[in-house]
């Protein structure tokens, strides 16, 4: 019994020592865990501070975002106003150009109407002048007289030969150039000259070639009235001439046409 009790007592001591050792081990383990957790918390403290600080900066970012939206909205509003102003100016320019175009069209139409009216007035005036000229010509009935062209024939002096018997000099046959009034109309008295009583004698010099074609036509003597001179010159220009001849051979010559303007009382 004693042995058994002693044996049990020895086993109990062993177990007691083992239990004490386990408690120490657990305590040591817990202490180590606390040290590790504390170190970890100390090491992680700056990161935690940053994490905590981050929410504090969030309101500033939100305010900046709000300001940016407001600035963008204001910029859009101003841009829209500028577009509206530009569009209004463009519409105004288009309206001004359309008014200017219509004004040009109206001005062109008025100018064309004025030209047509002026042409109609000129045509009416021409008809009135022609009618008045016909009436005045019928009343005046002038009788112009045509003078024969004056040409001075050049006759060479007779050749005298003393040795042979004298021979009568042969006079060359010379025919002067003349106007052919049957080939044209005689000039008519201008109505204005009739009303003003203009009279006079016009002498026209016509330079002709051998075929009696007019080379040059000029007024050799004026009647004193430019209107009568001009009408005479224009009438002679439409006439034909007979050529000048020397012994039957056509030659170039100058013919003078004398035309007398005389009104009957």
C-alpha positions in Angstrom: 0.0 0.0 0.0 2.8 2.2 1.0 4.5 1.5 -2.2 1.4 2.2 -4.1 0.8 5.5 -2.4 4.4 6.4 -2.8 4.2 5.5 -6.4 1.1 7.6 -6.9 2.7 10.4 -5.0 5.7 10.3 -7.4 3.4 10.3 -10.4 1.5 13.2 -9.1 4.6 15.3 -8.7 5.7 14.5 -12.2 2.3 15.6 -13.5 2.4 18.7 -11.4 5.7 19.7 -12.8 4.6 19.0 -16.3 1.4 21.0 -15.7 3.5 23.9 -14.3 5.8 23.8 -17.3 2.8 23.9 -19.7 1.4 27.0 -18.0 4.7 28.7 -18.4 4.9 27.8 -22.0 1.3 29.1 -22.6 2.2 32.3 -20.8 5.4 32.7 -22.8 3.5 32.0 -26.0 0.8 34.6 -25.1 3.5 37.1 -24.3 5.2 36.5 -27.6 1.9 36.9 -29.4 1.3 40.2 -27.6 4.8 41.4 -28.6 4.2 40.5 -32.2 0.8 42.1 -32.3 2.1 45.2 -30.7 5.0 45.5 -33.1 2.7 44.9 -36.0 0.4 47.7 -34.8 3.3 50.0 -34.3 4.6 49.2 -37.8 1.2 49.7 -39.4 0.5 53.0 -37.6 1.7 55.4 -40.5 -0.3 53.5 -43.0 -3.3 53.8 -40.8 -2.7 57.5 -40.5 -2.6 57.8 -44.3 -5.8 55.8 -44.6 -7.5 58.0 -42.1 -6.1 61.2 -43.8 -7.5 60.1 -47.2 -11.1 60.7 -46.3 -10.2 64.2 -45.1 -8.9 65.1 -48.6 -12.1 63.8 -50.3 -14.1 67.0 -49.6 -11.4 69.2 -51.3 -11.5 67.0 -54.4 -15.3 67.1 -54.4 -15.2 70.9 -54.2 -12.7 71.1 -57.1 -14.9 68.8 -59.1 -17.9 71.1 -58.4 -15.9 74.1 -59.4 -14.8 72.4 -62.6 -18.4 71.6 -63.5 -19.4 75.1 -62.9 -16.6 76.5 -65.0 -17.4 74.0 -67.8 -21.1 75.0 -67.6 -20.2 78.7 -67.8 -17.8 78.1 -70.7 -20.5 76.2 -72.5 -23.0 79.1 -71.9 -20.5 81.7 -73.2 -19.7 79.5 -76.2 -23.4 79.2 -76.9 -23.9 82.9 -76.6 -21.0 83.5 -79.1 -22.5 81.0 -81.5 -25.9 82.7 -81.2 -24.3 86.1 -81.9 -22.3 84.8 -84.9 -25.5 83.2 -86.3 -27.4 86.4 -85.8 -24.7 88.4 -87.6 -24.6 85.9 -90.4 -28.4 86.2 -90.8 -28.1 90.0 -90.7 -25.4 89.9 -93.4 -27.5 87.5 -95.5 -30.5 89.9 -95.2 -28.4 92.9 -96.1 -27.0 91.1 -99.2 -30.5 90.0 -100.2 -31.7 93.6 -99.9 -28.7 94.9 -101.9 -29.3 92.2 -104.6 -33.0 93.2 -104.9 -32.0 96.9 -105.1 -29.5 96.1 -107.9 -32.2 94.2 -109.8 -34.7 97.1 -109.4 -32.0 99.5 -110.5 -31.2 97.4 -113.6 -34.9 97.1 -114.5 -35.3 100.8 -114.2 -32.2 101.5 -116.3 -33.5 99.1 -119.0 -36.9 100.8 -118.9 -35.2 104.2 -119.2 -33.1 103.0 -122.2 -36.2 101.6 -123.9 -38.0 104.9 -123.3 -35.1 106.9 -124.6 -34.9 104.7 -127.7 -38.6 105.1 -128.3 -38.3 108.9 -127.9 -35.4 109.0 -130.4 -37.4 106.9 -132.9 -40.4 109.2 -132.5 -38.1 112.3 -132.9 -36.6 110.8 -136.1 -40.0 110.1 -137.6 -41.1 113.7 -136.7 -38.0 115.1 -138.3 -38.5 113.0 -141.4 -42.1 114.2 -141.6 -41.1 117.8 -141.1 -38.4 117.5 -143.7 -40.7 116.1 -146.3 -43.3 118.9 -145.6 -40.7 121.6 -145.8 -39.1 120.2 -149.0 -42.5 120.1 -150.7 -43.2 123.7 -149.7 -39.7 125.1 -150.6 -39.2 123.2 -153.9 -35.8 124.7 -154.5 -34.3 124.5 -158.0 -30.6 124.0 -157.7 -28.5 124.8 -160.7 -25.5 122.9 -161.5 -22.7 124.8 -163.1 -20.5 123.1 -165.7 -17.1 122.1 -164.3 -14.4 124.6 -165.2 -11.2 123.1 -166.4 -8.4 125.1 -168.1 -7.0 123.0 -171.0 -3.3 123.1 -171.3 -2.3 123.6 -174.9 1.3 123.4 -175.8 2.8 126.2 -177.8 3.1 125.6 -181.5 6.5 124.3 -182.7 8.1 126.7 -185.2 10.7 125.2 -187.5 12.5 127.9 -189.4 14.1 125.6 -192.0 11.0 123.7 -193.4 7.9 125.4 -194.4 5.8 126.3 -191.4 3.3 123.6 -190.5 0.1 124.5 -188.7 0.2 123.3 -185.1 -2.3 120.5 -184.3 -4.5 121.4 -181.4 -4.9 118.4 -179.1 -8.4 117.4 -178.3 -9.0 117.6 -174.6 -12.3 116.6 -172.9 -12.6 117.6 -169.2 -14.0 115.2 -166.6 -17.6 115.9 -165.7 -20.2 114.7 -163.1 -23.0 112.5 -164.3 -26.1 113.6 -162.4 -28.2 110.8 -164.0 -26.2 108.3 -161.9 -27.3 109.9 -158.5 -29.7 112.2 -156.9 -29.2 115.9 -156.7 -28.8 117.2 -153.1 -32.0 118.3 -151.4 -32.4 121.5 -149.5 -32.0 120.8 -145.7 -35.2 121.7 -143.9 -33.3 123.7 -141.2 -31.5 125.6 -143.9 -34.8 126.4 -145.6 -36.3 127.7 -142.3 -33.2 129.8 -141.7 -33.0 131.1 -145.3 -29.5 129.8 -146.0 -28.2 130.3 -149.6 -24.9 130.1 -151.4 -22.7 128.5 -154.0 -20.6 125.4 -153.2 -17.7 124.3 -155.3 -16.6 120.6 -154.9 -13.2 119.5 -156.2 -13.1 115.8 -157.1 -9.7 114.2 -157.9 -10.3 111.3 -160.3 -8.1 108.5 -161.7 -8.0 107.5 -165.4 -11.2 105.4 -164.9 -13.0 108.4 -163.4 -13.1 106.9 -160.0 -13.0 109.3 -157.1 -9.6 109.5 -155.4 -10.3 112.5 -153.2 -13.2 114.8 -152.6 -13.0 118.2 -151.0 -14.7 121.6 -150.7 -12.9 124.0 -152.9 -15.3 126.9 -152.2 -17.7 127.1 -149.3 -21.2 128.5 -149.5 -20.7 130.0 -146.1 -23.0 127.5 -144.5 -21.5 124.2 -143.2 -24.8 122.4 -143.5 -25.2 123.2 -147.3 -21.5 122.3 -147.8 -21.9 118.9 -146.1 -25.1 118.0 -148.0 -23.5 118.9 -151.3 -20.3 116.9 -150.6 -22.3 113.8 -149.5 -24.5 114.0 -152.7 -21.5 114.3 -155.0 -19.8 111.3 -153.4 -22.5 109.0 -154.6 -22.3 110.2 -158.2 -20.3 108.9 -161.1 -18.0 110.9 -163.4 -17.0 110.8 -167.1 -13.2 110.6 -167.4 -11.1 113.3 -168.8 -9.5 112.4 -172.1 -6.5 113.7 -174.1 -6.8 112.9 -177.8 -9.3 110.2 -176.8 -7.0 108.7 -174.1 -8.5 108.7 -170.6 -6.4 110.5 -168.1 -6.5 111.3 -164.4 -7.9 114.8 -163.7 -9.6 117.0 -161.2 -13.3 117.9 -161.9 -15.0 120.9 -160.2 -18.7 120.7 -159.4 -20.5 124.0 -158.8 -23.8 123.8 -157.0 -26.0 126.8 -156.3 -28.4 126.9 -153.4 -31.1 129.4 -154.0 -34.5 129.7 -152.3 -37.5 131.0 -154.4 -39.3 133.9 -152.9 
